[in-house]
C-alpha cells in the first residue's frame, strides 16, 4: 500500500486493522517526514513514496521470499 498520507489514520492502518488475525504480510509506504512545499515529483522522492521507492520495496520483498 502506498499513500501520500501519514501512517496514523491512513489506508495502511485501515487495512492492517481490517485484516487483524489474518496471516498475510502487509507492506506499506507512507509520509513520514515534516510537510514541506515543492514540486510533486520532488515531494514523492523526499517522502520515499516515488516509483523508485516502490520498486525498492518490491525487490526487497521478493528477496525475502526466495
Residue, then its C-alpha position, 0 to 999 in steps of 0.5 A: x500500500x502506498x499513500x501520500x498520507x501519514x501512517x496514523x489514520x491512513x489506508x495502511x492502518x485501515x487495512x492492517x486493522x481490517x485484516x487483524x488475525x489474518x496471516x498475510x504480510x502487509x507492506x506499506x509506504x507512507x509520509x513520514x517526514x515534516x510537510x514541506x512545499x515543492x514540486x510533486x515529483x520532488x515531494x514523492x522522492x523526499x517522502x520515499x513514496x516515488x516509483x523508485x521507492x516502490x520498486x525498492x520495496x518490491x525487490x526487497x520483498x521478493x528477496x525475502x521470499x526466495 
